[in-house]
Amino acid sequence: HFARAFRTSTGVTPRAFVEQRRLVRASALLAESDGALAGIALDTGFGTQSRLTSVFKRRTGFTPAVFRRGRR
């Protein structure tokens, strides 16, 4: 029931919403710091650097490393 109500009010599933918020935070950390990608992945709730990379690339079209280089 919650998932249906959430999707009706926001237009996305709860999982997609959380993933989107994690990616926003990861993008900010990539732009602001020189921290390791593995550390950023853990800080933003992704279990591994690999998971961050795959989700980030699927959503943005860039890997986190390419995104970071382009922001500097």
C-alpha positions as a Markdown table, in Angstrom:
| # | Residue | x | y | z |
|---|---|---|---|---|
| 1 | His | 0.0 | 0.0 | 0.0 |
| 2 | Phe | 2.8 | 2.4 | 0.9 |
| 3 | Ala | 4.6 | 1.9 | -2.4 |
| 4 | Arg | 1.5 | 2.6 | -4.4 |
| 5 | Ala | 0.7 | 5.7 | -2.5 |
| 6 | Phe | 4.3 | 6.9 | -2.7 |
| 7 | Arg | 4.4 | 6.4 | -6.4 |
| 8 | Thr | 1.1 | 8.2 | -6.9 |
| 9 | Ser | 2.2 | 11.2 | -5.0 |
| 10 | Thr | 5.8 | 11.5 | -6.2 |
| 11 | Gly | 5.7 | 9.7 | -9.6 |
| 12 | Val | 8.6 | 7.3 | -8.7 |
| 13 | Thr | 8.9 | 4.3 | -6.6 |
| 14 | Pro | 10.4 | 4.5 | -3.1 |
| 15 | Arg | 13.5 | 2.7 | -4.3 |
| 16 | Ala | 14.0 | 5.0 | -7.2 |
| 17 | Phe | 13.6 | 8.0 | -5.0 |
| 18 | Val | 16.2 | 6.8 | -2.5 |
| 19 | Glu | 18.6 | 6.0 | -5.4 |
| 20 | Gln | 18.1 | 9.4 | -6.9 |
| 21 | Arg | 18.9 | 11.1 | -3.5 |
| 22 | Arg | 22.0 | 9.0 | -3.2 |
| 23 | Leu | 23.2 | 10.0 | -6.7 |
| 24 | Val | 22.6 | 13.7 | -5.9 |
| 25 | Arg | 24.8 | 13.3 | -2.9 |
| 26 | Ala | 27.4 | 11.3 | -4.7 |
| 27 | Ser | 27.6 | 13.9 | -7.5 |
| 28 | Ala | 28.2 | 16.6 | -4.9 |
| 29 | Leu | 30.9 | 14.6 | -3.2 |
| 30 | Leu | 32.6 | 13.9 | -6.6 |
| 31 | Ala | 32.6 | 17.6 | -7.5 |
| 32 | Glu | 33.7 | 18.8 | -4.0 |
| 33 | Ser | 36.3 | 16.3 | -2.9 |
| 34 | Asp | 39.1 | 14.2 | -4.0 |
| 35 | Gly | 38.0 | 11.3 | -1.8 |
| 36 | Ala | 38.2 | 7.7 | -3.1 |
| 37 | Leu | 35.3 | 6.5 | -5.1 |
| 38 | Ala | 34.9 | 3.5 | -2.8 |
| 39 | Gly | 34.6 | 5.8 | 0.2 |
| 40 | Ile | 32.1 | 8.0 | -1.6 |
| 41 | Ala | 30.1 | 4.9 | -2.5 |
| 42 | Leu | 30.0 | 3.8 | 1.1 |
| 43 | Asp | 29.2 | 7.3 | 2.4 |
| 44 | Thr | 26.2 | 7.6 | 0.1 |
| 45 | Gly | 24.7 | 4.2 | 0.8 |
| 46 | Phe | 25.9 | 2.1 | -2.1 |
| 47 | Gly | 27.4 | -1.2 | -1.0 |
| 48 | Thr | 30.4 | -1.1 | -3.3 |
| 49 | Gln | 32.2 | 1.2 | -5.7 |
| 50 | Ser | 31.0 | -1.1 | -8.5 |
| 51 | Arg | 27.4 | -0.6 | -7.6 |
| 52 | Leu | 27.9 | 3.2 | -7.5 |
| 53 | Thr | 29.5 | 3.1 | -10.9 |
| 54 | Ser | 26.8 | 1.0 | -12.6 |
| 55 | Val | 23.9 | 3.1 | -11.2 |
| 56 | Phe | 25.7 | 6.4 | -11.8 |
| 57 | Lys | 26.5 | 5.4 | -15.4 |
| 58 | Arg | 23.0 | 4.1 | -16.1 |
| 59 | Arg | 21.4 | 7.4 | -14.8 |
| 60 | Thr | 23.9 | 10.0 | -16.1 |
| 61 | Gly | 25.7 | 8.3 | -19.0 |
| 62 | Phe | 29.1 | 8.9 | -17.4 |
| 63 | Thr | 31.1 | 6.9 | -14.9 |
| 64 | Pro | 31.9 | 8.7 | -11.6 |
| 65 | Ala | 35.5 | 9.2 | -12.6 |
| 66 | Val | 34.6 | 10.8 | -16.0 |
| 67 | Phe | 32.1 | 13.0 | -14.2 |
| 68 | Arg | 34.7 | 14.1 | -11.7 |
| 69 | Arg | 37.3 | 14.9 | -14.4 |
| 70 | Gly | 34.7 | 16.9 | -16.3 |
| 71 | Arg | 33.7 | 19.0 | -13.3 |
| 72 | Arg | 37.2 | 20.3 | -12.7 |
